[in-house]
Amino acid sequence: MTAPAAPRRGVWFRYNVARLGLLVAALGLGYVAGLRGVLLAVAALLVSGVLSYFVLSRLRIELAAALSQAVDTRRSKFAARAAREDAVVDALADRSDGPAGRPIS
């Protein structure tokens, strides 16, 4: 038996906090190394981006799964609403037909 899935917002929050943490750490390391200004920002973004690709792969996979599940849920809800609407429209169309199959005026 598997553990219940984490809430989608929880996965999103954890992933983004981890990305932000890597960026802050890269900024700190760059500052200690003597980088300043735009060079510090660009280097920190590059370093944190590369590190997050490797370090946060598990969280990224969880986030992708949560997003996929959210999209599937939305699509199924949309399909259910469309089916209900089609049924209502069909019922109204059947009621409006007269005895000869023409709309009642």
Helices and strands as residue ranges (DSSP letters): H 8-32, H 37-55, H 57-96
